[in-house]
Structure formats: structure tokens, C-alpha cells
């Protein structure tokens, strides 16, 4: 059975060769030197519609291309001059435009753009919706206010993105009082603010409230043991025991997580049981002096007790300041805070020096770790906890006061306390050397604030030693004795510290008082 092959046609001859050679000579074999050259590629950017439809070669000549002329087409070729934009190129342009909108537009607008993109699978649909939203002109900025587009730039934006705890995004003011002031200022401006901005449907974690109509805080006691308080055992000031219990509870919930000069659990146990191991008369008087100033914002009736507790604390201090004890140390710190609250700052530096000297005599500051560990082994676990609170509470306060007053010649600890931070305990490792291990504070109202602040003030302690110790008065420029490398090192330490903060330290609507105050304390890093 023979195979049927497709018949091959002879090589087509050019016009010049067909004129020079006789008919039929095309079938004669050619020598290797006489082989025709390979067809060259025709450089044309646009083929006629007929050739494009057939997907054949076109030279793009007008009015008729060579291919159509050979095919016998009588009508001139039609060329489609406008080329449709490829979809990939169109999507690229849309994406670039959206990126520019997110990058340069207001923050609220950028968030809305992202929300629309997440809610629509089709890019064209999302792009048309976004274009309709941003078609309105940007509202006129308030006088003296920075444009929203330039609120966060460069390094600041990067820090807020990488370190959300250390650099939280500022929330817009929503207080009713602020709104009235802003609206009054906008009415006075010639150009009204009629253009609506893009709405943010997500709930604000810090809703507006009217401070003039705020409800009284919940005055339930933070510890049930305070119901058994007999304040007459500790003070001669005629204050009812139930009112004194509320004052002490307010202090324990708001300020003690920030100050922590004594173990609150041991203090409460001895306070209600009238024992003097971890509670004393001078400490109770100092707490009441400072606590009544805070409580007067809730009940003005306690204001009459403030000078009485101040006088009582001063009398007891003059009697006991020569007797070094952890309780007297904590009482002097609270007495200094009370004087600050009453505007008597000139006494505070004296109390700072007293606390620093007494702490060194008690072995809380400037003691080698090995010696501190040996001393801790010789006391009970309760006393170890009380010592840790006293050491770190007074150390933190001294560093805070040093940064607040920046007074040359003020004495402060040479080294941080060697005792473990409250919430940590000594644990003997496999090598036999003790190491601090994290524990949970027993009191729920304490949260994680105090241990976090202890590590913060330990970093800032190095700052005050370098910046303010042995410096002349008045202070010279910091750059004269502090290198940029040191400042950058401390700043990196603070950033690393912020990265380890627990979730409970995040600012939110339900944050307790000490967490919100902690946000202010972090502003001390500006001293670096």
C-alpha cells in the first residue's frame, strides 16, 4: 500500500528572476551558491484588519498591503488605528493610583480605601466606588492645624507601624467640649466646612464623653478585707472607718500599681488585723494624707482631713526618721507625694535625699547581687516580698523625681536594687546560681504595671547618671557631656523594652487608671 504524501510546490520566484529565466526553468535544481535568501521579517507595527483576521503576514502598506493585493482584494485595506489597552496594563495603572491615594491621602481615607478593596473581589468595581468617594475636594483645614496628609511622615510612620505600644496612633478628639470649641471656631472662618469626609464605620476605642456630666466611679472596695477596717487603731484623726476604707481602696487601685513602695497583700492583712509587721502608724497616716487628696475629687467632705493627716505624718516622721525600716521608707515617699499634691515642692528634694540615704543603709541600693542574695536567704518569703517592693518602689520614685526636677547635686542610687522585681522570685538554676523567674502578682487590681515600670526606671536610671550627676548649676548643654551613641543606645533599650510589654498594657476603653497613667510615664523617654 503506497503512502500518500502532500504534494510540494516549487520555490516561488521573484519578479527579477522570472523575467530573466524562461518559463519552466524553476524546476531545475539550484546549486548551493544559488539558494534563495531567507525571507526577512517585515517591520510593521500595525497589520490590516483582513490579515489580522487570517493571522497571516502583512507589510502594513497603504492603501493596500502586498498580501491583499496578491489575493486580488479590490477594496483598500482597513487599519484599526486605536489599540485597546491590555487589561494587565489597566490594572497596573489602577493599582498605582490606589497606592498613591493611600500614601498621600488622609489617614481615615486610606483606611476606607482598604476596607472597600477588601469588600469587593472585582478591581474595576472597587476602583469606581473609591473614585466616587474621593471625588469631593479635601475639607479646609482648621486654622493652626496641620494637614492630615502630613501628620505622620517618614520615620514617625515607620515607628508607629513597627512599635504600636511605644508609638500608638493618636485618636481624634471626640470630647463634647472640644467639639463645641472647634465648631465655634469653624463658624468664624469665611469658608464653611460643608464637604463630607469619608466615614469610618469602625467603633472608636475611646468614645466621647462629657466630663461635666460624668457619673461617679464605682466605689466598691478593691479588697473585701477592708470592710473589717478599724481606722481608730492607727490614727487619731476622727475619720469614719468605712470612709477610710474607701480612701485606701482608691489608692490601692489607682496609685499603688504605679508606686508600689510596699507589699499590698501583707499590708492589708496587718492593717485589718491590727498587726505591725507589715503595717505601721506612719505608713497609714501617709497613705491617708495622699489618698484623701485623690478622694476629694469624689467627695469634697474629706478635704478637712487632709491637713490633719499631714500634721500627724510629720510628727511621726520626726520621731521615726532615725529608725530605718521598710515601712518608714515607704511612708516618707508617700509624704513627699502628698506635699507635691499640695504645691509644697520645696520639701520634696529633702524627702528624696532621706529615702536614698535610708535605702542605702537598709542595703536596698548599691549592694552587690551576691550579698543581696545572701541577705535574702536569711529572711522569710514574706519579708523577701516586702523588701522587693520597698526597694523597687523607692528606687523608681527617686529616678522619677530626678528626671522631674533635674537638680544638680541631688543624690541617687549608684546601682539599681539587686532584689528581684516584684512579680519575680529567686529560682536556683541548674548551675546553682539564682535567677529571677516571672510570677503573677496576687492582686488583680495591680495588673502588670508595676513590674513593667520597674524595668523602665532601671533603663532611665542610666540616663540620669549620665545626664545630671556631677553637673554644674545651671546645667550646660547635654551634648557637651553626652554622646549621640549613648543616647541611641538608651533609645534602643527603650524600644526593646516596649516590645516586651504584655497585652494588658495596651491602651483601650476599659484600661484601668494605672495603665492610662503609664502612657504618660512613657513620655519620659523624651529626656533621652
Secondary structure, DSSP 8 states (H G I E B T S, - for coil): --------------HHHHHHS-TTGGGS---GGG----------S---HHHHHHT------SSS-HHHHHTT--S-----------HHHHHHHHHHHHHHHHHHS-HHHHHHHHHHHHH-S-HHHHHHHHHHHTTS------TT---GGGSS-THHHHHHHH-TTTS--------HHHHHHHHHHHHHSSS----------S--SS----GGG--------SSGGGGG--GGGT--S---HHHHHHHHHHHHHHTHHHH--S-HHHHHHHHHHT-SSS--HHHHHHHHHHHHHHHTTT-GGGHHHHHHHHHHHHHHHHHHTTS--HHHHHHHHHHHHHHHHTT-GGGHHHHHHHHHHHHHHTTSSS--HHHHHHHHHTS-HHHHHHHHHHHHHHHHHHHHHHHHH--TT----SS--SS--TTEEEEE-TTS-EEEEE---S-GGGTTHHHHHHHHHHHHHHHHHHHTTT--SS---GGGT--HHHHHHHHHHHHHHHHT--GGGS--TT--HHHHHHHHHGGGGGG-
